[in-house]
Amino acid sequence: MTEPEVLAGADPRVIVQAELLLPGREKADISDKKDAKPLKLNGGSIMFDNVHFSYLTERKILDGISFIVPAGKSVAIVGTSGSGKSTILRLLFRFFDADSGSIRIDGQDIRDATLDSLRQSIGVVPQDTVLFNDTIFHNIHYGRLSATKEEVYDAAKRAAIHDTIMNFPEKYSTVVGERGLKLSGGEKQRVALARAFLKAPAILLCDEATSALDSTTEAAILNALKSLANNRTSIFIAHRLTTAMQCDEIIVLESGKVIEHGSHDILLAKAGRYAQLWAQQNSSIDALDTASGG
Ligand SMILES: Nc1ncnc2c1ncn2[C@@H]1O[C@H](COP(=O)(O)OP(=O)(O)OP(=O)(O)O)[C@@H](O)[C@H]1O
């Protein structure tokens, strides 16, 4: 496989690291165990079993988290800022290891798997996508360097960004990033989606962007995400509960604990924390509508 020049030597982990890690303390030196084996995938079911984790000893972030995502199903994690949602994704990607408890994929403890095989089986659609100062083609191709041109175009089409690219001054050869054409938040998200379509991972992790998008772009992105998540084991960090409600199960996280879980309807009927968040989000949308005369 010949890699495009600019990406030669670029470790795919570096970019995801930039996207998933907050600047802060790196806790553990994560590396392969001596007897680590490649992960054997069988649908990609995920299990968190009583996971405890803290970045700094004095402050517990995850306090006994347990949940299951059956193969091919989707789970949304909702909770206030700082409740530990992104930390769950970081542990699954093994930027850090749990202090106690275990995380399993298809029954295998992820600490027993090689890092490469683990990370190859997971696609990430982050909140904020990192772009290389290179062509838009390379920026998408990066999702899977062995992909053909046609596969890159196809991924861009599925991510609803192909038409936008065809309107760029040099189409797929247009340089983007800091020193090139600046992409909007919505365009960057679609680049991340196109990369994920190209990677076609068994497991999809998505950190929904909080930035406001116009409703057409948002609908296009949601549709693309839905088709990407279809038949894939997926975890969504959902900031909009309208995204959460489309998942098979919703987990409500508070102070590092799962305080409620179930489907949207079950959680609304329960009239607990989720129902409260739902009412809050709807009333702020109503308020916005009233303010804008809608
Ligand atoms: N590398 C780090 N070192 C120390 N503390 C950290 C580190 N990363 C995150 N934290 C702290 O851990 C807590 C949980 O962070 P996390 O990013 O998981 O929250 P979150 O629920 O995803 O929040 P948000 O919705 O705002 O993204 C926060 O209080 C955060 O400050």
The ligand as a Gaussian input file, in Angstrom:
#p B3LYP/6-31G(d) Opt

LIG

0 1
 N       -7.056000      14.568000      31.177000
 C       -7.775000      14.951000      32.255000
 N       -7.165000      15.205000      33.439000
 C       -7.869000      15.582000      34.547000
 N       -9.220000      15.738000      34.565000
 C       -9.882000      15.500000      33.405000
 C       -9.202000      15.105000      32.207000
 N      -10.129000      14.953000      31.243000
 C      -11.330000      15.234000      31.804000
 N      -11.194000      15.559000      33.106000
 C      -12.283000      15.900000      34.050000
 O      -13.166000      14.788000      34.146000
 C      -14.526000      15.196000      34.223000
 C      -15.349000      14.456000      33.190000
 O      -14.929000      14.871000      31.912000
 P      -15.656000      14.401000      30.573000
 O      -14.927000      15.058000      29.462000
 O      -15.786000      12.926000      30.572000
 O      -17.101000      15.059000      30.784000
 P      -18.348000      15.141000      29.787000
 O      -19.517000      14.573000      30.502000
 O      -17.985000      14.523000      28.481000
 O      -18.503000      16.716000      29.635000
 P      -18.982000      17.633000      28.376000
 O      -20.435000      17.334000      28.149000
 O      -18.772000      19.013000      28.892000
 O      -18.101000      17.296000      27.219000
 C      -14.525000      16.706000      34.035000
 O      -14.692000      17.318000      35.303000
 C      -13.147000      17.018000      33.490000
 O      -12.686000      18.250000      33.938000

